[in-house]
């Protein structure tokens, strides 16, 4: 699920959000900026009904919920996630299984491979003769980084990984775990 991205203050129920709106309005801030702040910070972001499916009220209730459902419920919902083997749901399942199975995910020496890169988080963990490499593109654009990595792909949220000699290309929001 995503934040609901409400467009009017009337859609919010969180008292802190309503109070913040009033205070910021009194200070002269415009509505667009206030709504942008609330869309990122409001507690209502975690209070909207679960988006079960694409039916009315996202399948949450046959009556009007106390707070509006996020507008994207027809595209982002549990039913669609369960039908898509590449969904965030199945990615989390894979990561949880790996964490339970492989101590290297939480133990060992940590080395940041791209400490100054603003869009790629890449690191290695080493313990007991094993090396785990984790690569994550945190942006909507492909990212190319100079790294020499190898190993068995344990998890990849894309169908392929583009590895060249001393270079990795990560697709938008691609995450990869390699074990050597």
C-alpha positions in Angstrom: 0.0 0.0 0.0 1.0 3.6 -0.5 0.2 6.7 1.4 -3.3 7.9 0.5 -2.2 11.3 -0.8 -5.3 13.1 0.3 -5.8 16.4 -1.5 -8.0 18.3 1.0 -7.8 18.8 4.7 -11.3 17.4 5.0 -10.1 13.9 4.1 -7.8 13.8 7.2 -9.0 12.5 10.6 -5.7 12.7 12.5 -6.0 15.4 15.1 -2.3 16.2 14.9 -2.6 16.7 11.2 -5.6 18.9 11.5 -3.9 21.0 14.2 -0.7 21.2 12.1 -2.7 22.4 9.1 -4.3 25.2 11.2 -0.9 26.3 12.7 0.8 26.3 9.3 -2.1 28.1 7.7 -1.8 30.8 10.4 1.9 31.2 9.6 1.0 32.0 6.0 1.9 28.7 4.4 -0.1 27.9 1.2 -2.4 24.9 1.0 -0.4 23.0 -1.6 2.7 23.0 0.6 0.8 22.1 3.7 -0.9 19.2 1.9 2.5 18.0 0.6 3.8 18.0 4.2 0.8 16.1 5.5 1.0 13.5 2.7 4.4 12.6 4.0 4.0 13.0 7.7 0.4 12.4 8.7 -0.4 9.4 11.0 -3.4 8.8 8.7 -1.0 7.4 6.2 -0.9 4.2 8.3 -4.6 4.3 9.2 -6.4 3.9 5.9 -8.3 0.6 5.3 -6.4 -2.4 3.9 -6.7 -2.5 0.2 -7.9 -6.1 -0.2 -9.1 -5.9 -3.8 -10.4 -3.6 -6.5 -14.1 -3.6 -5.4 -15.9 -0.8 -3.7 -14.1 0.4 -0.5 -11.2 -1.8 -1.5 -13.0 -4.9 -0.2 -12.5 -3.6 3.3 -16.1 -3.0 4.1 -19.6 -2.9 2.6 -20.2 0.4 4.3 -18.3 3.7 4.1 -15.1 3.3 6.2 -14.3 6.0 8.8 -11.5 7.3 6.6 -11.2 7.2 2.8 -9.4 4.4 1.1 -6.3 5.4 -0.9 -7.3 6.3 -4.5 -5.0 3.7 -6.1 -6.7 0.7 -4.5 -7.8 -0.6 -7.9 -4.2 -0.9 -8.9 -2.4 -1.6 -5.6 -4.2 -4.2 -3.4 -3.6 -7.6 -1.8 -5.4 -9.6 -4.5 -3.1 -8.2 -7.2 0.0 -8.7 -5.1 -0.9 -12.3 -4.5 -1.4 -12.8 -8.2 2.0 -11.3 -9.1 5.1 -13.5 -8.3 7.3 -10.3 -8.5 5.2 -8.3 -6.0 6.5 -6.7 -2.9 4.6 -9.4 -0.9 6.7 -12.3 -2.4 9.9 -10.3 -2.2 9.3 -9.9 1.6 8.6 -13.6 1.9 11.9 -14.4 0.1 13.8 -12.0 2.3 12.3 -13.4 5.5 13.2 -17.0 4.5 16.7 -16.0 3.7 17.1 -14.2 7.0 16.0 -17.3 8.9 18.3 -19.6 6.8 21.5 -17.5 6.5 23.2 -16.0 9.6 25.4 -13.9 7.3 22.4 -11.6 6.7 22.8 -10.3 10.3 26.3 -11.3 11.3 29.8 -10.7 10.1 31.8 -7.7 9.0 30.0 -5.0 7.1 31.7 -3.1 4.3 29.9 -0.2 2.4 30.8 -0.6 -1.3 29.5 2.8 -2.5 29.5 5.1 0.5 29.2 8.3 -1.6 26.6 7.1 -4.2 23.3 8.9 -3.7 21.1 6.3 -5.5 22.8 3.0 -4.9 23.2 1.2 -1.5 25.7 -1.6 -1.9 27.4 -3.5 0.8 29.1 -6.8 1.7 29.0 -8.9 4.8 31.7 -11.4 5.4 31.8 -14.3 7.9 32.9 -17.9 8.1 34.4 -17.8 4.6 31.3 -16.5 2.9 30.6 -13.1 1.3 27.1 -11.7 0.9 26.8 -8.8 -1.5 23.6 -6.7 -1.4 22.9 -4.2 -4.2 19.9 -1.8 -4.2 19.0 0.9 -6.6 16.9 3.4 -4.7 16.0 5.5 -7.7 13.6 5.4 -10.7 16.5 5.4 -13.2 19.0 2.7 -14.1 22.2 3.1 -12.2 25.7 1.9 -13.3 28.3 1.4 -10.6 31.9 0.3 -10.8 32.0 -2.9 -8.7 33.5 -6.4 -9.2 30.9 -8.7 -7.6 30.1 -12.3 -8.0 28.2 -15.1 -6.4 25.0 -17.1 -6.6 21.9 -14.9 -6.9 19.8 -15.5 -3.8 17.2 -12.9 -4.5 16.6 -10.5 -7.4 13.4 -8.6 -7.9 14.1 -8.5 -11.7 14.4 -11.4 -14.1 18.1 -10.6 -14.8 21.2 -9.0 -13.3 23.4 -7.0 -15.7 27.0 -7.7 -14.6 30.0 -6.7 -16.7 33.7 -6.9 -15.7 34.0 -4.4 -12.8 30.6 -2.9 -13.5 27.0 -3.5 -12.4 23.9 -2.0 -13.9 20.9 -1.9 -11.6 17.4 -1.3 -13.0 15.0 1.1 -11.3 14.4 -0.1 -7.7 16.3 -3.3 -8.3 17.5 -5.2 -5.3 19.9 -8.2 -5.4 21.5 -10.5 -2.9 24.6 -12.5 -4.0 26.3 -15.2 -2.0 29.9 -16.3 -2.7 
